[in-house]
Amino acid sequence: MSDSLPGQIPQDEAVERSIQQYLPVVGHSPNSAAAKAFDCVVDRLELWMESNLSSVEEW
């Protein structure tokens, strides 16, 4: 990941609909492009944390 961003969240009408209902897009519309992008970002951050913070015992 270095200095780059872990990903991008695309514009998606599902985000607007989930905001109107006060729900996270990943729960409201899990198959939307935005929800899938959030899942990708989380996966990349988890991999980065595993490889860079393996010596840290407490977070």
Residue pairs with C-beta under 8 A, 6 or more apart in sequence:
1 44
1 45
1 48
6 41
6 44
6 45
6 48
7 37
7 40
7 41
7 44
8 37
9 15
9 34
9 37
9 38
9 41
10 33
10 34
10 37
12 25
12 32
12 33
12 34
14 25
14 28
14 29
14 32
14 33
14 34
14 35
15 25
15 32
15 34
17 28
17 29
18 24
18 25
18 27
18 28
18 29
21 28
25 32
25 34
25 35
25 38
26 35
26 38
26 39
29 35
53 59
